[in-house]
């Protein structure tokens, strides 16, 4: 069996097998027992911090790799405030119009005459 100790303390993405299904999971690589790996994920809800830790046995691991966190470059404030992207604005208005025209038939009910 392979040892995954080189990932200790790093953010990883693991794809593991459960029956006939491959499931993805991501978190901080917390431990390696020699038979299983342990992932940990910290969550904050309503001001309360908690964490989840789960065990994945070696025989169920399909793939493990270090997670790559995207680097976002902040847009210059002057350009973002002065001129919004016209393509995005036109796409947003087009999708809004499409939603309104598609929803219109759903909102109107056919008027049937009352039976006498």
Secondary structure, 3 states (H helix, E strand, C coil): CCCCHHHCCCEEEEEEEECCEEEEEEEEEEEECCCEEEEEEEEEECCEEEEEEEEEEHHHEEEEEECCCCCCCCCCHHHHHHCCCHHHHHHHHHHHHHHHHHHHHHHCCCCCCCCC
